[in-house]
Amino acid sequence: MKGQLAKGTFKITKLILRQDRFKIIIWLAGILFTTLATALAYPPLYKTDEDVQAIALTLQNPAMVAMLGPGYPPEDYNTAVIFGHEMLLFTVVAVAVMNILMVGKTMRQDEEEGRIELVRSLPVGRLAYLNAAALEVFLVNGLLALLTGFGLGALDISGMDWESSFLYGCVLGAFGLAFAAVTALFAQLMETTRAATMFSFAFLIVAYIIRAAGDVSNETVSMISPLGWAVRTEVFYSNDWRPVIFALVFAAAAGVLAFYLNNIRDMGTGFLPERKGRSRASRFLQTLPGFVVRLERTQIVSWGIGVFLLGASYGSIVNDLETYLQELDYLQDFLNADSGNSLLEQFLGLVLAILSLIGSVPTLIVLFKLKSEEQKNRMEHFYSRPVSRYRMMAAFFGTAVGVSVLMQAMAALGLWSALYVTMEEPLAAVDLFRSAFVYLPALWALAGAAVLIIGFFPKAANLLWLYLVYCFFVLYLKDLLDLPEWLTRLSVFEHIPDTFTENIDWLSLTVLTAIAAVAAAAGMIGYRRRDLAG
């Protein structure tokens, strides 16, 4: 009987891997490329002992400890230790995001959309689909661990021996499995994909906050968080494998519980039922913009809080960073110290560019929600009534524009709040908000491109996400890799002036806004004329 529960596991595994192959390749390639490219960039950055000691002392700062984890004695730092200290935690977070999205889709969304019911109508076991999803997660994280370990070891960088390199890879794989197991557990508790995914991300955020608070004040508190275990592997320093074992045990325990709950619950249900809504809709909800906001409010609020906290975390290190920037030659080159502007102003400009890129993500999520609702055949209920496609697309586009303004405001507010608390003479709030809002035309251009894609090429939506990854790549590595200007100018964010160091180029902003308007208008026409999906 027990064997029948897993019948068909390997066939379903091949089906899921084929279905997710492009996403898996993109995630693995992105994480691996970023890790190896960053590792290669470190030796030229820290050429002298003075550079190493300067960054080592900076990493002892409480704000840096909160962001990256506890440091080591300054005299023990080398290039490899710096790389491990600065990169490990953020890479683990990226791997956690990959696993949350992957498991949420496979273990809850497929059930919500009826695919698991279709598979179960065939001669397969009750746990076969969950087994296949777990096997997929294990294969992806195991492959990531091996490729990362081999990649770092093959670089032959001083301090990156094979044991340390494989420990780095195993940390990524083990903690990826841990967050995958947590997501699988939430997938059994919640009734919807959105709830399971949001609770999983909330777990990740709370884990990061607990680790940050514990690393700064009380190490025992930090050990409550899985991320607190991750940073205590001390990769490239003492190479402690015990946290990896803890993560695997944690993943196994959460996974077993998820399997048990899946076996005893009914399909399409959860152990924590959804909260009942109002019996009557408000006037705002009865409008199309109100419907879109209600549909996306959890995402909007979550991203707004996240952008605010990220802005505050950057702002909290600025006060001590000015001295640090003056001591490191490579950062002066990176920020163009000869430009006549202060390094602090240039750093703030870079931070706002990063925050603006991040703020573009929820802007696009709002628009692509229309595409996903269409694929689920839910938009037919609207269009069978006197609701035009123009108005529907305009409601989503208008909401996306509003979200872009909100994200920029939250980024500037978080950054300014931290500066106000930590600096004796903080920058004026109006300067920060102006520098944040000047990026709005770039976000609107991306939103216009999203409308154009939905209107004419709905299957090409992933290309816009790839373009956004390219924009991140240009922002971070254009100077380190000395990219040609024509290549960097392909990024829409490169056409936005840094108001801390440049005058506002109204022509560029006007052109981007016009492009956004034309693309959105064309996309609405295309959406009106094309057939609905399905």
Sequence and secondary structure as in RCSB ss.txt:
>XXXX:A:sequence
MKGQLAKGTFKITKLILRQDRFKIIIWLAGILFTTLATALAYPPLYKTDEDVQAIALTLQNPAMVAMLGPGYPPE
DYNTAVIFGHEMLLFTVVAVAVMNILMVGKTMRQDEEEGRIELVRSLPVGRLAYLNAAALEVFLVNGLLALLTGF
GLGALDISGMDWESSFLYGCVLGAFGLAFAAVTALFAQLMETTRAATMFSFAFLIVAYIIRAAGDVSNETVSMIS
PLGWAVRTEVFYSNDWRPVIFALVFAAAAGVLAFYLNNIRDMGTGFLPERKGRSRASRFLQTLPGFVVRLERTQI
VSWGIGVFLLGASYGSIVNDLETYLQELDYLQDFLNADSGNSLLEQFLGLVLAILSLIGSVPTLIVLFKLKSEEQ
KNRMEHFYSRPVSRYRMMAAFFGTAVGVSVLMQAMAALGLWSALYVTMEEPLAAVDLFRSAFVYLPALWALAGAA
VLIIGFFPKAANLLWLYLVYCFFVLYLKDLLDLPEWLTRLSVFEHIPDTFTENIDWLSLTVLTAIAAVAAAAGMI
GYRRRDLAG
>XXXX:A:secstr
 HHHHTTTHHHHHHHHHHHHHHHHHHHHHHHHHHHHHHHHHHHHH  SHHHHHHHHHHTTSHHHHHHH     GG
G  HHHHHHHHHHHHHHHHHHHHHHHHHHIIIIIHHHTTHHHHHHTSS  TTHHHHHHHHHHHHHHHHHHHHHHH
HHHHT  TT  HHHHHHHHHHHHHHHHHHHHHHHHHHHH SSHHHHHHHHHHHHHHHHHHHHHHHHH HHHHTTS
HHHHHHTT TTTT   HHHHHHHHHHHHHHHHHHHHHHHS TT  SS      SS  TTTTSHHHHHHHHHHHHH
HHHHHHHHHHHHHHHHHHHHHHHHHHH HHHHHHTTGGGSS HHHHHHHHHHHHHHHHHHHHHHHHHHHHHHHHH
TT THHHHTSS  HHHHHHHHHHHHHHHHHHHHHHHHHHHHHHHHHH SS   HHHHHHHHHTTHHHHHHHHHHH
HHHHHH GGGHHHHHHHHHHHHHHHHHTTTTT  HHHHTTSGGGGS  TTTS   HHHHHHHHHHHHHHHHHHHH
HHHHS    
